Amino acid sequence: MRNQTIATVIVLPIVLSVLLTWGIVRSDATMIASGAAGLAATIGLGWFSLRRGRHVPLERARALAADDGAAIVLWKPGCGYCEVLLHRLRRRDDIAWVNVWADDEANALVRSVNGGDELTPTVLVGEMVLRNPSAAELAAALDGRSGVL
């Protein structure tokens, strides 16, 4: 998926820039508007998809989980569910955020617990694996109220 995102962020702006330029040359307002809107959307999507966000190497996250009981959230840039979880739990210091696109071992781990799929967010709390949990479910698991799950 990483290569597809990078290719999209490189190729799509070029195509849209050509469309915009061709529209300007031909004085075609529809082509200009389409090219400009598409280019703006692609730049926004590229920024959103390629930003780094929070990241702790998996080895360090495992140490935090062992020492402090922290949860390990396996996430990737551009995942809307990951963004919601991060936004809602951003103030908690008992969560280690591991970007599966920045850590090959984490990518292998997320695939191993999800039948080969790169399903994010996947959260590890002790022996428990939560797939796409809500912020309330993760907070409850961390606070020891696993009955709420």
N, C-alpha and C positions, 0 to 999 in steps of 0.2 A: 504493500500500500504506500510505503514511503516514496518509492520511485514514481508511482502514479501521481501523487500529490505534487512532487517536484516538477514532473513533466507538465502537469496542468498549469502550474504557476509560471512556467517558462514559456510554453507553447501558446497557451490561450491569450496572454497579453499581446504576443506578437501578432496573432491572427486578428485580434480586435483592433490593434493599432493600424494594421493594414486596412481593415474595414473603415475605420475612422478617417484615415488619410485618403482612401479612395473616395469616400463620401465628400470630403472637402474638395478634392480635385473635380469631382462631378457636380458639386453644389447640390447634393442630394441630402435634404434635411433629415429624412428618415434614416438614412445610412449613418449620418453624423450622430444623431441621437442614439441609435442602437449601439454604435461603436463606443461612444462616450460612456453610456450607461453600463455596457458590458465590461469595459475597461475598469471603471470605478468598482464594480462588483467584484471583479477578479482580483484587483489590488487588495480590497478588503478581505476577501476569502483567503488570499495568499498570506496576508499578515496573520489572520486568525489561525490558519492551519500550520504555519511554520514557526510560530512563536515558541519559545522554549518553556515558559511556565516554571512551576516548581519542579525540582528534581533532586532526589537523593539517590546515589548509587544503591543497587539492591543489597550489596554486601553491608553497607552502612545501615540501611533500613532494617535488615534482619537483626543487626546488633541492637538497634533501638527497640525492636519488638521483643527481643530476648531480655534486655535490661529493664526497660520501662513499660512493657506491655503495649507499645504503640501498635496501631493498625498500619498495614502496608496497603496503600492504594496504588494499583497498577493502572495507569492512565495513558492517554496519548493526545497530542495536540489535535484540535479540530473536532474532538468528540464532545457533543453538546451535553451529554449526560455527565461527563467528567467535569465540564465547566460549571454545571449547576452544583454538583457535589463540592467542588473546590470553593465556589462562592459562598455556599451556605456553611461550610465548616472551616473557612479560612483562618479563623482565630484559634482553632484547636492546635495545641502543640504536641498532642499524642497521636498524630497521624504523619506518616512518612509517605510523601508523594513520589512515586517512581515512574518516570516516563519510559514506556516500553519501546519507544523509538530511539531512545538515547542509550539504552542498556540492553545488549543482546541477551544476557542471562535473564533479565526480567521479561523480555519478549518470549523466550523459551518457556519461562514459568507460566506466563498468562495463557499460553497455548496449551501447556500440559494440563492445567486445571480446567480448561474449557473445551476439551475434545478437539484440539487443533485450531480452534478459532481465537482470533485476537480480540476477544470480547472485553471491552472496557466500559466503565470501570469495574475491575475485579478487586475485591478487598479481602485481605487476609487478616483475621483477628484471631490470634492463637491458632487453633486447629480448624476454625470455621472459615469457609470460603463464601463470600457474599458476591453475587453477580448483579451488577447494576442496582445497588441498594439506594434507597432514599437517604437523605441526610439524617432523618429521624431513626431509621433502621441502624445506620452505622453508629450514631451517637448512643443508641440503646445498647448495642453490642459492646461498645467501649466502656459504657457505664455499668456493665454487668447485668443489664436487664434483658437478657437474651430471650425471656418469655414473651417480650413484645414482638419479637420477630415472628 
